[in-house]
């Protein structure tokens, strides 16, 4: 097995076709994040995107899109903003991740949404979570009937909230599409306010993120596109979300709503509208992502396991990561919030490092959020 590293501009049409075919085993796309166009969009905004091409017996066996190692750490393309990460490979191939890490020039690879079609990488996994899938292949009516039968109280409550919103404000309608970009602009405002209010890293304020999202929201190829959906009560915009659509799958990515209308659950009503209109837009599955099970459990058809962890080979970066993990364990015996401090600092540093590969803006972003 041999691994060579190329730039996105070195990819041939034949290689791209293999990539997309392997991303959709048996013709069923795993996720829009595995489509070649997602990597291409990230590469248009960041100059550090590379492709590890894995060859076996002289033939291409897999692709791993990633960012050039910063401080010895490899990250999957778009991470941590990419909700699915992994190697896009021929189904019969087993690829040692340690070999990929070495070939990519690092001593560590960290991931938070690693897709593991063969059960995962036990040594690399630190935790596992599920990405919640909504299966609409049988139609929205059949889907809602099944979910209401199991969670009657939830759906009754949601229906009451819609009636209340229509009584207080105006008729509810869901619009899929955003020709003039005004709905996305409102999403941008709401998200940045949300980040500032909660003290989370303002990813919408990071240059390459903004460039990528603006690129994706207007991208509409035959097999891949960005999709903006909005919920209105009369003439008042209540909720917006932006996601990715490809191969019959829509992945919900960035949702936001008017906080003044929170009592009406506008985010959930927007989802309901998406479910109802999915067939018109060629969507058979909606991926709600991992986490947030307090509400996603009412909509889940099944879950796709995603791993969080790291792959380490000898080197400075792997030594630093192990040192942090030792510090976390040692702090675990301390009282209260002190026990959680090393883990919180490590998670924030890792997140900021992924979004800000250059040291100066990384330190500034980290300093602005260190109180968390």
N, C-alpha and C positions, 0 to 999 in steps of 0.2 A: 504494500500500500504506500502511495506517495501523495504528498499534499503540496500544492503550489499556490501561491498567493497572487491574485491579479486585481486590477482596478475594474470598476464597473464598465469603463469604456472598452475593455478588452473582451467582454463577453460577446459571443457570436449568437446569431439567430437560432442556430441549432442548439446551443447550450441553454438559451432562454426557454426554448420549447421543452427541453428535458426537465429543466427546473420546474416549470409550471405543471408538467405531467406528474412529476413525483410529489408535488405539493397537493395533488388531487388523486390519491390512490383509488383505483376503480372508478375514476371519474368524479369523485366526491371531494371537493376542496376542503382541506382541514380548516384553514382560516385565511381571511384576506391578508393577514400579516405575512403569510408564507408565499403569497403571490410575488412574482418578480417585480411588479410595478411598485410595490411598497418600498422595497430596497432601493429601486431607482429614484423614487421621490426623496428618500432620506439622503441619497448621494448627491442630489441636486442642491441640497442645502448644507451638506457637510463634506469637506474634502478628505475626511479620514475613513471613508467607507472602503472596505476591501472584501474580496470574495476568496475564501479558501476552497479550491477545487480539489476534491479527493479523487484519486485515480487508483484503480485496482486492476491488476493484470493489463495495464496499458489502456484501460477504458475509464471514462468518467463514471464515478459511482455516487457522488454527492457534492453538495454545495453548502458552505457555511458563510452567510453574510455577517460581517462584524465590523467593529471599529478598530482602527490601529491601536495597539497597546499603549496606554498612557500609564506611566509609573508601573509598567509590567503587568497591568490588568487588561484582559480582553473582555469586551462586552458585545453581546449580540446586537445586530443592527437595530437602531432606534431605541435600545434599552435606556432607561426603564420605561419608556413610553410605549414600547411594543408589547402588546398583551399576549402574544405568542412568540416563543423563541425556540430555535433548534436548528438541527441539520436537516436540509432537504435532500433526501437520499433515495437511491434505488431500494425498493422494499426488501430485497434479499441481502442487503449489506449491513454489517455491524461495524461501526466506525469508533475506534477508541478515542474518547474526547481528549485524553492526555496528549495524544499525537497531534491533534489539531491545535491545542494550546501551544505546544512547542513550535509548531510550524508557523503560527501567527506571531511569534516573537515575544511571548509573555510567559510568566510563570504562574498565572492565575486567570481563571475565567469565572466571572460571577454572573448569575442569571436569576430572574425572579418569576419567569413564566415559561419554563422549559417544557416543551411538549415531548412526551416519551411514548411513542407508539408501541414499544416492546416492554412496557412496564417500568421504565425509568432507570436512572443511574443511582443505585443504592449508595455507593460510596460518596457521591457528590451531593446527594439530596440532604438538605437540612430540614425541610418541611414540605408538605404537599397540600394543595388546595384544589378545588374544582371550579372550572369555568361553566357557568350555568347556561344550558342550551334550551331554546324554545323550538320545538319541532312543529312546523306548520304544514308539513307535507300533506296532511289530510284536510287542510283548509282551516280557516280561522274559526268558523262556527263549531266544528268538531272539537277543536282545541279548547275553546272557551267552555263548551259544555262539559268536557272532562275535568277542567280545572275548577269550575264552579261546583261540580259535584263533590269535590274533595275539600274545597276551601270556600264554602258557601258564605260564611260571615264576611270574609275579606272582600269578596266581589260585591256583596250587597252594600257594604260600607263604601266601597269605591263608587258604586253607582249613585248612592245618596249624595256623595260629594260632588259628582258631576251635575246632578240636578240642582244642588245648591248653588254651584258656580253659574249655571245657566240662568237661574232665577235672579241672582245678585248682579251678574255682570253681562252675560249674553250667551248665545248659542256656542257650544263647543265644536270646533272643527280642527282637524289635523291636516297640515299641508306638508307634502313631501316634495322637496325642491326649494331652491333659494336663488332665483335668477339674479337678483340685484345685490345679494350678499347682506341684506339688512338683518335677516334673522341671525346669521353667523356673527355679525357685528355685535348684536345684543348678547349672544352667547359669550363672546369675548369679554364684554363688560361684566356680565354676571360672574364669570369664572375668576377674573382678576380680583373682583371685590371679595369673592368667596375665599380665595387664597390669602388675601390680606387680612380678612376678618379672623380666619382660623389660624393664621400664622404659618401656613404651609408654604412650601417653596412655590413661587409664582412662575410656573412653567410657561404660561402664556406670555410672560415678559421676556423670555429667552429668545434671542434672534433666530437661531436655526429652527426652533420649534414653530415660531410664527410663520417663517418662510415655508416650512413643510406643510403646515395646516392650510395656508392660503393656496399653496400648490394643489394639495389633495382636494380641497373643496370645489375647485373648478375642473378637476381632472375627470374626464368621462371617456374611457376607452371601451372597446367592445367587451372586455372581460373584467374590468376593474374600475371603480369610481369612488369618490367621496360622496356622502349623502347627508344632507341637512334636512331635519324634520322639525316642525314647529307646531305648537298647540296654541290656539287662539280661543278666547272667550269673547265673542262679538268682535270688536275691533282692537281688543287688548291682547298683546302677546303675553302668554303665560309661561311657556316652557320651550326650550330648544335643545336639540341634541345633534351632535355630529358624529358620524360613524363611517365605516368602510364597507363597501359592498362588492362582492366578487363571487362567481361560481355558485350563485343561489344562497350565499351566506351574507347576512348583514351583521356586523359587529358593532354594538353600541360602545362608543368610545368616550365622548365628552358630553355629559348632560348638564343642564343647568335650568333653573326656573326663577321666576319672580318671587323673592322671599316674602313679599306682601301677600302672596296668594298661596302660601304653604298649606293653609288649612284645607284647601281643596285637593291636595295631592296631585298637582299638575304634572309632575314627572311620571307618575303611574298612568294618568290619563293619556299622556303622550305615547307611552308604550302601547296601551290598548289600541290607539289609533294606528300605530305602526303595524301591529299584528293584523288588524282588519284590512289594511291596504297592501300587505306584503305580497300577495299573489299578483297584484297589478304591476309590481316592480320586479317580478321574477325571483322573489325571495321565498325560500322554503324553510330556512333555519335562521333564527336570531340568536346571537351569542351575547349574553349579558355580562360576560367577564366574570372574574373570580371576586370573592368577597361580597359583602352586603347581603348576606343570606337572610337577614331579618325581613326583607321583602321579596327577595328573589325566589325563596322557597315556594311562594304561591304560583310561580310561573314556570318552574323548572320541569322540563321533560326528562332530562338526564344531565350529567356533568362530564366534562372532559378533564382528566387529571392534569395538573400543571405543577411542576416542581420549582422550589426555590432552593438555591444552594450555590456551590462553587466547586470548581475543578482545580486542584493544586498540583504543581510539579516543582521540583527544587528551584529556588530563586528568592530574590529579595521580596517580591510582592507576596508570594505565598507565605514567607516567614512573617511578614507584617500581619497578614490576615490571621494566621494561627496565634500570633501574640494577642491580637484583639480578642479572639475567642477565649484565650486563657484568662484575660482580664475580665471578660464577661462572667465566666464561671466563678472567679474569685470574688467578684462583686456580689454574686448571688447570695452570699451569706450576710450581707450588710442589710440594715433595716430600711424599710420604706422605699422611697424614690431613688435612694442612692444605689440600690441593687440594680435598678434598671438603667442607670445613667450610661455605662459603657455601651450597652446594646443600642440605646437611642442615639448616641453620638455616632456609632459606627454606621447605623442605617442612614442617618442624615448625611454623613460624609460620603457614603457610597452613592446615594441618590444625587447629591450635588456634583460629585465627580463625574457621573455619567452624563448629566446635562451640561456641565461646564468642563470640558476637557482641558482648557487652559488654566494655569495655576492662579493668576490674578483674579479673574472673575469667580473662580471656584472658591477662593478664600473669602471673597466679599459675600458671596451667596451663603456660605457656611456661617460666617460671622453673623449675618442677619437672622439666622434661624437657630443659633446655638442654644438659645433659651428653651428650645423645645426638647 
